[in-house]
Amino acid sequence: MKILLKIYSASCAIVLAFFLFFSLPLGLLPFSDAVNVMVVGSAILALTGFYTFYFYRREGLELGWFLANRGGLWVITLAAFGIVLLICGMLLFVSPEDFVPALEQGALPFGIMIVSLFWLALIFMFGYLSFGMVAKATVNVRVSRFGEAATYALIALVCLALAGVFFSLYLQVINDIAIRISVPYQWNAIWVFVGLLVVVGVVYGMRVKPSEFLDKEEVVEER
């Protein structure tokens, strides 16, 4: 669950950072758009460079330790983003009439990727919860704990409903901004998605050892 929450949090943070960046009032800077983009890219590179140099001088720099304990992955991501901004700004400065249309066309798949990342994070989160609740309900039925099985089944229904709603919204977004998906195909995809979550959860619940889902005291009691 902790890994799931980290994936979900990282996805939401990326989407939020994307919208925050493009809502910045870059026009307030007393330069052209190309120079403004280069200034922002250079500032990001300077901050990430200072952060890395500070910990290098203070504690040394070992890549694995830096990635695991000092947010190195986020620092590298920000540095890469700064480099991209710097390069884009330079291209716009050198030949805006050639690169503005190219960047506008290239922004569409990037925007689709960001939107997809957000929706897939929600779908993955509630899909995983649905799978777990279905598996727990199945395990409790196997050991004749029907009260607990009913509770997990109700939770699973709620999670399945949310997963199905987010999946349908994602399909609608893709239909609006990327490729056309007819309504019948959307409904078929939704039912297949929800059905797979139920089937996989039941199969896993039937095959797994009950001790992996039940507390030790409960396992001893059932024996």
Backbone hydrogen bonds, N-H to C=O, Kabsch-Sander energy under -0.5 kcal/mol:
donor,donor_aa,acceptor,acceptor_aa,energy
5,L,1,M,-2.6
6,K,2,K,-2.1
7,I,3,I,-2.4
8,Y,4,L,-2.5
9,S,5,L,-2.9
10,A,6,K,-2.7
11,S,7,I,-2.3
12,C,8,Y,-2.4
13,A,9,S,-2.5
14,I,10,A,-2.2
15,V,11,S,-2.1
16,L,12,C,-2.8
17,A,13,A,-2.6
18,F,14,I,-2.1
19,F,15,V,-2.1
20,L,16,L,-2.5
21,F,17,A,-2.4
22,F,18,F,-1.8
23,S,19,F,-0.6
23,S,20,L,-0.6
24,L,21,F,-1.5
26,L,24,L,-2.3
28,L,25,P,-1.8
29,L,26,L,-1.5
31,F,29,L,-1.6
36,N,32,S,-2.6
37,V,33,D,-2.3
38,M,34,A,-2.0
39,V,35,V,-2.6
40,V,36,N,-2.4
41,G,37,V,-2.5
42,S,38,M,-2.6
43,A,39,V,-2.3
44,I,40,V,-2.3
45,L,41,G,-2.2
46,A,42,S,-2.5
47,L,43,A,-2.4
48,T,44,I,-2.4
49,G,45,L,-2.5
50,F,46,A,-2.5
51,Y,47,L,-2.4
52,T,48,T,-2.4
53,F,49,G,-2.7
54,Y,50,F,-2.4
55,F,51,Y,-1.7
56,Y,52,T,-1.9
57,R,53,F,-2.5
58,R,54,Y,-1.6
59,E,55,F,-2.9
60,G,55,F,-0.6
60,G,56,Y,-1.3
66,F,62,E,-3.0
67,L,63,L,-2.6
68,A,64,G,-2.1
69,N,65,W,-2.8
70,R,65,W,-0.5
70,R,66,F,-1.4
72,G,66,F,-1.9
73,L,67,L,-0.6
75,V,71,G,-2.1
76,I,72,G,-2.7
77,T,73,L,-2.2
78,L,74,W,-2.7
79,A,75,V,-2.5
80,A,76,I,-2.5
81,F,77,T,-2.2
82,G,78,L,-2.6
83,I,79,A,-2.3
84,V,80,A,-2.3
85,L,81,F,-2.4
86,L,82,G,-2.5
87,I,83,I,-2.5
88,C,84,V,-2.7
89,G,85,L,-2.8
90,M,86,L,-2.1
91,L,87,I,-2.4
92,L,88,C,-2.5
93,F,89,G,-2.1
94,V,90,M,-2.4
95,S,91,L,-2.5
98,D,95,S,-0.8
99,F,95,S,-2.0
100,V,96,P,-2.2
102,A,98,D,-0.7
103,L,99,F,-2.7
104,E,100,V,-2.3
105,Q,101,P,-2.2
106,G,102,A,-2.1
107,A,103,L,-1.3
108,L,104,E,-0.6
108,L,105,Q,-0.7
110,F,106,G,-1.1
111,G,107,A,-2.7
112,I,108,L,-2.5
113,M,109,P,-2.2
114,I,110,F,-2.1
115,V,111,G,-2.6
116,S,112,I,-2.6
117,L,113,M,-2.2
118,F,114,I,-1.8
119,W,115,V,-2.3
120,L,116,S,-3.0
121,A,117,L,-1.6
122,L,118,F,-1.6
123,I,119,W,-2.7
124,F,120,L,-2.9
125,M,121,A,-2.2
126,F,122,L,-2.3
127,G,123,I,-2.5
128,Y,124,F,-2.4
129,L,125,M,-2.0
130,S,126,F,-2.3
131,F,127,G,-2.5
132,G,128,Y,-2.3
133,M,129,L,-2.6
134,V,130,S,-2.5
135,A,131,F,-2.2
136,K,132,G,-2.4
137,A,133,M,-2.5
138,T,134,V,-2.3
139,V,135,A,-2.4
140,N,136,K,-2.4
141,V,137,A,-1.8
142,R,138,T,-2.0
143,V,139,V,-1.5
144,S,141,V,-1.5
145,R,140,N,-3.4
146,F,144,S,-0.9
149,A,145,R,-2.2
150,A,146,F,-2.2
151,T,147,G,-1.8
152,Y,148,E,-2.6
153,A,149,A,-2.2
154,L,150,A,-2.1
155,I,151,T,-2.1
156,A,152,Y,-2.6
157,L,153,A,-2.1
158,V,154,L,-1.9
159,C,155,I,-2.5
160,L,156,A,-2.9
161,A,157,L,-2.4
162,L,158,V,-2.3
163,A,159,C,-2.7
164,G,160,L,-2.7
165,V,161,A,-2.4
166,F,162,L,-2.7
167,F,163,A,-2.2
168,S,164,G,-2.3
169,L,165,V,-2.4
170,Y,166,F,-2.1
171,L,167,F,-2.1
172,Q,168,S,-2.1
173,V,169,L,-2.3
174,I,170,Y,-2.6
175,N,171,L,-2.3
176,D,172,Q,-1.7
177,I,173,V,-2.3
178,A,174,I,-2.3
179,I,174,I,-1.2
186,Q,182,S,-2.1
187,W,183,V,-2.5
188,N,184,P,-2.4
189,A,185,Y,-2.5
190,I,186,Q,-2.3
191,W,187,W,-2.6
192,V,188,N,-2.4
193,F,189,A,-2.5
194,V,190,I,-2.7
195,G,191,W,-2.6
196,L,192,V,-2.4
197,L,193,F,-1.8
198,V,194,V,-1.9
199,V,195,G,-2.8
200,V,196,L,-2.9
201,G,197,L,-2.0
202,V,198,V,-2.6
203,V,199,V,-2.7
204,Y,200,V,-2.5
205,G,201,G,-2.4
206,M,202,V,-1.9
207,R,203,V,-1.5
208,V,204,Y,-2.4
212,E,209,K,-1.9
213,F,210,P,-1.6
214,L,210,P,-2.3
219,V,215,D,-2.2
220,V,216,K,-2.4
221,E,217,E,-2.1
222,E,218,E,-2.3
223,R,219,V,-1.8
